Structure formats: structure tokens, C-alpha cells
Amino acid sequence: MPAEGFTFGTNRMAMISTATEIDIQRVKQSRLPETDLANPKFGRVFTDHMLVWDFADGTWQRPRIMPFQDLELSPATLVLHYAQTIFEGMKAYRSQQGDVSLFRPQANIARMNRSAKRMCMPALPEDAFLHGLKELVRMDGGWLPSGEDGSLYIRPFMFASDEYIGVKPSEGYRFMIFISPVRAYYQEPLRVKLELEYSRAFPGGTGEVKCGGNYAGGLYPSKMGQDEGYHQQLWTDAMEHKYIEESGTMNVFFIIDGVLTTPSLDGTILPGITRDSILTIAKDKGMPVAERKVTVDEVVAGLRNGKVSAAFGAGTAATIAPIKVIAYKGEDLELPDLGADSEVHRLGRMLDDIRKGRTPDKYGWVVHVS
Ligand SMILES: *Cc1c(COP(=O)(O)O)cnc(C)c1O
């Protein structure tokens, strides 16, 4: 990969705990004053800086933080052909005390390294990852939109950077982090479609890691669903289309007979950190919780007879996204409206209260940046 042509000699160095230093080059002029943070389009506005960390000659090189900018890549760059790429998604919030904090970043880092392993990519040193992440968020923390629904969406990713078109694991990789200021993701309750034809993931495949190819394969069925008026697919297992797996880029929960129920992680479902956080909080509050196989049949029957009283998606981008309609073979099965004091919204608020420092963080999930 060609060098960017920057010189870092005169810039500040930040020490990180693994004794790696980050070269820092700040923007000459921030774009923040001319950016409208009142209504940023989700995922289309980016902060001033990005982190770049290359893996070359069998080792991680010196990480850099530099102005957010385009990449220059050879057309033969491996990732562009065979999708050897992984990513993460996490958020930073402004706490009640006014500082910027991350929610469970170590869980994202650990998951990224599991993804890396599955995709034949080098593991990232966890301490250095966290330190680089904190440094970047500290530098661009001023971009965090004010108000209850404002956050910074943080996108770490890694890709195969060799200039070579044979099918084999790359020798060089580029890891990067950039940040997008965001507000609420879904404004309205979701309409989802039980997908009984196409599949997102299959046993032995890559469904349980966050690799780019998983999403490319889902675009076509999602597009068809959207043309029919649904926000997302509700994916089912690839073998029989009998078990519900997850929805779009979210894990899925149902309240069935009063039990908070979510499909168990069986290798084809992405182990969401939001999912895990909700399960932890719900168990702690004494709510009945079940992680098990959830069949299409029981959910369809439960929607008809009222045993399924709520359904929602859970993920970093949307946090908790209530589901209003589940379509089954052309029929829209409706869920009751959730009042503000419903269990679903209460769970969402409990999670939010921890993220924003309004309740004690008894689980040790919050990492302060500033
Ligand atoms: C990222 C993702 C999730 C949610 O994970 P979180 O850690 O909660 O953000 C769920 N399903 C898929 C397919 C995902 O890519």
C-alpha cells in the first residue's frame, strides 16, 4: 500500500501502555464549526481524525492518528476481491457528569479478535487497541451531539491490504478506526419479514463473526423485503428455515408467556454485546429469561393467540428497536403498542442509564475517556 506522504516528526506522541507510541497529526482546521450536529445523517458525517495501524513484516507497525481522509489503494488490493475484512461497531456517550465514555469496549475488542481469527487475520494487541481508541475519542469528543439521543458511532475495521490477486490470506493488513456522530437510528417501530427463502448464515460459515461478506449476501433479500415495505428480514436457520436467528444487524428478543426469550448462540448468530447486556440486566432484575431455540411456528402462533406480547431488535446502532409487525408468508402479524412503562422500554432505559452514568455501573461496563 502506498504511503500517505505524511511526516509525523513534529507531532505530539502519545504513550500507550504496551510502550507503543501513536504518531499524532492534527487537522489544521476542524470541520466541526461548519457541521450540523442537530440532524446528522446516520453514518454520513465523520469527525476530524482517524486512526491507522498497519500490519507488515509479520508485526504491527506504529499506529497513527491523522486527519480523516480518503485511502489510496491498488486495484489489486486483496480485500476488494475476496472480502477478507472485519469490523466492529461501538458507541461513545456523554455521561450525566459531562464526560465522554465508551460502553464495554473490551467486549468489542475481544470480538474483533475472534473475527480476525476466523478470517485468518492477525490479532490486535488489546491494550494498544483500547489506548488508540481512547486517544481518538478524546481528540474528537467535541463531535458528540448534545441531547439524549446523541452519541458517537465508532467503526474499527481491518482489511487485507496486499497487492495481489491470488486467493490466499494477505500478508499485510490495515486496521483503522473512524467516528461518526449520530442520533437515533430507527425513528419508528419496525416492520420485519420472516425470511423463509434466503439465508444470512449457515453452520460452519461466518455468521458468528463480523466480517464484511455476511452483509453483502444479505443485501438482495433485504432489498426485496424493503420493496415490499419491511425494514429488515427476520432471518431463520439456513437448513430448515424453522428457527429464528436474528434481524438485520440486530439480535432479536421476544416476550413469550412473560419470559424474555432470545435465540441461543449456536454458531450462526452474531453474539451481540447489547444482547448480552440486556440478558445480564434482566437476570439481575429477576426477570424470567430464556436463551433457547425459538421456532418460527411458536412465534407465529404466539402472535395470533397473544402469547408473544413483545418483540424487539437489540444492537449498538439502534439499542432497542421495538418490532410492530412480523410478516409471515404474506400476512402482517401485528404486535401490541408498547407503553412507555413496558418491560421492553424499561430494559432500554436501564441500559441507557448505565451507559450515561445515571445509575451506578455495577458491572464495570463503562470506560471513561475524558
Ligand atoms: C453487530 C451485529 C449485532 C449486534 O451486536 P452489538 O454488539 O449489540 O452491536 C447483531 N447482529 C449482527 C448480524 C451484527 O452484525
The ligand as a MOL file (V3000), in Angstrom:
LIG
                    3D

  0  0  0     0  0            999 V3000
M  V30 BEGIN CTAB
M  V30 COUNTS 15 15 0 0 0
M  V30 BEGIN ATOM
M  V30 1 C -23.2570 -6.0960 15.1650 0
M  V30 2 C -24.3620 -7.0590 14.9990 0
M  V30 3 C -25.2910 -7.3210 16.0210 0
M  V30 4 C -25.3510 -6.5360 17.3020 0
M  V30 5 O -24.1890 -6.5620 18.0640 0
M  V30 6 P -23.9340 -5.4420 19.1690 0
M  V30 7 O -22.6380 -5.8320 19.7660 0
M  V30 8 O -25.0380 -5.4990 20.1320 0
M  V30 9 O -23.9000 -4.1420 18.4430 0
M  V30 10 C -26.2350 -8.3030 15.8020 0
M  V30 11 N -26.2980 -8.9840 14.6500 0
M  V30 12 C -25.4450 -8.7540 13.6400 0
M  V30 13 C -25.5630 -9.5450 12.4000 0
M  V30 14 C -24.4610 -7.7730 13.7830 0
M  V30 15 O -23.6300 -7.5220 12.7800 0
M  V30 END ATOM
M  V30 BEGIN BOND
M  V30 1 1 1 2
M  V30 2 1 2 3
M  V30 3 2 2 14
M  V30 4 1 3 4
M  V30 5 2 3 10
M  V30 6 1 4 5
M  V30 7 1 5 6
M  V30 8 2 6 7
M  V30 9 1 6 8
M  V30 10 1 6 9
M  V30 11 1 10 11
M  V30 12 2 11 12
M  V30 13 1 12 13
M  V30 14 1 12 14
M  V30 15 1 14 15
M  V30 END BOND
M  V30 END CTAB
M  END
